[in-house]
Amino acid sequence: MRFWILAPLFPLLLAGSALGTEAVQRERSDETFNLQVFPKDTKRSELIPHMRNFSFALGVPCTHCHGTAEQTGWDNRGVDYSLDVKPAKAKAREMLRMVEEINSRLLAKVPHRSGLGLEVTCFTCHSGIPLPETIEARVARTIQAEGLEAALEDYRSLRGRYYGSAAYNFKEQPLVEVAAELHRSGNYEAAAAISRLNLEFHPDSAQSKFRLAEAYAGSGEKEKARKIFQEMLEADPGDRWVKQRLEALDKP
C-alpha cells in the first residue's frame, strides 16, 4: 500500500513523560496495535511518519482521531492510540481506503497520464484544514446558515489566519463567483456586500467593481451603479461590456 507520499513531515511530539505503564511499554517497543488499513506487520517506527503526515495534511493534532473523547489538543501524554472511540478515526480509515483505490486502480486507467507518477494524497483535498471546503462554498454556506454579517466576519478571520497557505484561495475570483451567484438569486444586498469585501483586498479588481455596479443596478440604486460604470469606462474606454451596461441604465 502506498501511503508514504501523503505529505511532508510535520514535527509533532507523539509521546510524553506522563504515560501510563502500558503506554510506556508500547512506547519502548516497535510493536503496533489495532491496525486495520496498514499491513498488520507495520512497525511503530514506520507508522509514526504517516501519522505526522496526516496531522499536517489536515492541520489537526493526533488527538483529532486518537485517544478518549476528553483528550483534545496538542498534548499527547497518556493517549492510547489503539482506541477506536472517536468517529474521526473511522472516517480516516475510509479516507485511506479511498486514496488507495484512487491511486492503485482508478488513476491507473487514465490514458496519457503524466510520467511523473503523481498520486492523490490527503493534502490534495485538505490542504491543511480538516474540512476540504473551498472559500466560496464556505462563504455561501455561512450566509445561508448564519447570515451575511457572519459570513463577512468569517472570511476576514479566515484570511487573517490562513492567508499565504494552501488552505483557501484568497484571490479575487472566488468572491467574484459568490457575488455573481447571489445576484442571480436576487440577493442584491449580499452581492454588493461580497463585492465590497473583495474590493477591500483587491481594490483594482475590475470584476468586483462590475459585480458591485450590477448589484446596485439590481437593487434599483442606479446612480451608484452609473458612477462605478463611468469610472470603469474612464479607466478602460474600450470595455464594451461596461458601455452596454451603462447604456442599459439610461433606458426607461
N, C-alpha and C positions, 0 to 999 in steps of 0.2 A: 504494500500500500504506500502511496506517495504523498506523505504529509510533511516531508522535510522542507518544502519550499513555501510554507504557509505565510511567512512574513519575516522581516528582520528580527533579531533577538531583542527582547525588551528586558532591561536589568531589574528584575523583581527578586526579592528575597522570599524564598519558599519555605524557610524554616526559621524558628526562633528558639530562644533558650528556655522557654517555659513550657515545653511539650510534656505530655504525659509519658508514662513509662513505655506503653505500647507504641506510641508515636515516635519516641526516641529510638526504639529498636528498629522501627521501619526506616527512620532517617539514616541510621547507620548501615543499613543493608541496601542492596541494589535491587531488591525484590519489589514487584508491583502487585496491586490488588484490584480486583473487580474491573478488569479491562474487558470492554465489550465491543470496541471498534478496532483498537490497535491489537496487533497479534499478542496472544497470551504470554509469549516469552519476551516481550519488550522489557528491557531493563529500566529501572528508575532513572538512571543517568541518561538514557536515550529519550525518555518521556519528557523530562523537565524542559528541554529546549522547545518542544512542541507546545507545552503549556504556556511558556513565555510568549511564544508566537501568537497564540490565541488571545492572550491578555492584551498584547499590543494591538492586534487587529481590531478588537472591539473597544479598546480603551477602558477596560474594566479590571478590577483586581481578581485574584484567583477565587476569592470568596463569592464572586458572582455566581459561580457554579458549584463550588465545593463547600463542605462543612455543614453546620447546622443552620437553621433559619435565622438564628440570632447572630451568627458570625457574618459580619459585613466589613467592608473597608479593606485597607491595605495591610492590616495586621494579620499575619497568617499563623500566629502562635497557637498551638493546640488544635489546628484544623486537621480533621480526619478526611483525607482526600478520597477514601473509598466509599464514603456515604453517598447514597442516592436519595437525597432529601429535597433538593431544590429543582423545580421544574426546568430551570435553565440548563441543567446538566443533561436531562433527557433530550431537550431541544438541540443542544450542542452535538450530541451523538448523531441525531438525524441529519444535522447540517454536514457533519463529517462524511456520512454515507452519501449524501447528495454530491458533495465535492468530488468524492472518489468516483461516483457514477459519471459525472460530467467529464472528468479528466480521462478516465480509463476507457469509457465506452462511447460517449456522445461526441466528444471532440475528435476522437479517432476517425469518425465518419465524415468530418468536414473536408470537402475537397480543396485542394490547393492551400492547405493550411501552412502557416508560417513555419519555416525551418528552425525557428528559434526555440521551439519546444515550450512555448508559453502555455501555462495552465491556470485554471481558476484557483484562487486562494480565498481564505476568509477575508483578507484585506481587499480583495477585488470588489466586494459589495459593501463591506462595513466601513472601510476607510477610517478606522479609529473611533467609531461610535457604535453603541450596542444595537440600535435600530437603523438598518440601512435605508434611510429615507432621504429623498432629495430635499433641498431647501424650499423649492416651490411647492412640493407636496406638503411639507410641514407648515408653511405659511397658510396654504389653503385650508388645511385641516384645522389649524388653530383659529382661523377666522370663523369657521363653521361651528367649532365646539366652544370657543371662549370669547369670541368677538374680535372686532378689528383692533382695538387698542392693545389687547393681549398679544395679538399677532405681531404688531409693530414692536412692542417691548421685547417679545421673544426673539425676533430677528436681530435686534440690536445686541441683545445679550449673547446670542449665538455667535454673532460676528466678532464681538469682543473676545470671546473665548476661543473660537476655532479659526479665525482669520489666519491665512498662511499655511494651514494644514490641508490635508486631502478630504476632510470630513464633509464640507459643504462647498458648493460653488457660489462664491460671493461676487462674481462678475455681474454685469448689468442684465444679461439675458434672462436669467431665471425670473426675476421680478417683472421684467417686461412681459413675460408669458403669463404670469399671475394676473397682472393688470388687464391684459387682453381678455383673459377668461372671465374675469369679474365684469368687464364691460359687456361681453357677450351675454352674460346672465342678467344684465340690467342693474347691477350693483355699482352705480357710478361713483358713489361716495367712497367705497372701498377701493375702486380702481384708481381714483385720484390720490387717495392716501398712500397706496402702494407705490404709485409713480413718484410722489414727492419723497417717499422714503428712499427710493432708488436714486433720486437726484441728490440726496444728501451725500451719498458716497460716490456717485458718478455724475457730477454736475454738468458734464459735457455730453451726456447721453442723449443723442437726438431721438432715439426710440422712446425713451422715457418722457421726453418733452412732448412728443407726438401723442403718446398714450394719455398724458395728463390733459392735453388740449382736447382730446377726444372724450375724456371723462367729463370735462367741463361742458362740452357741447351736448353730451348725452343728458346731463342734468339740467340743461337749459341756461347755463351760465355762458352765454355766447361771447360776451365781451372778454371774459378771461381766456376763453379758447382762442378768440381772434388775436389777442395780444401775443400769445405764445406762438401761433402760426406765423404772425408777421415777423416776430423776432427770428424765427427759424428761417423764413424766406430771405431776410436780410443777410443772414449768415451763409445761406446757400440758395441764391436766386434761381438755380436750375432745378430745384426739387419740385417735380411735377405733382407728387402726391400732396405736398403741403399746399401747392397752388389750388389743386382741386378741392381740398377741404376748406380752404379759405373762401373760395368762390361759393361753395355749398352753404356756408354760414350766411352769406348775403342773400340767399334765395328765401322767399317767403315760406 
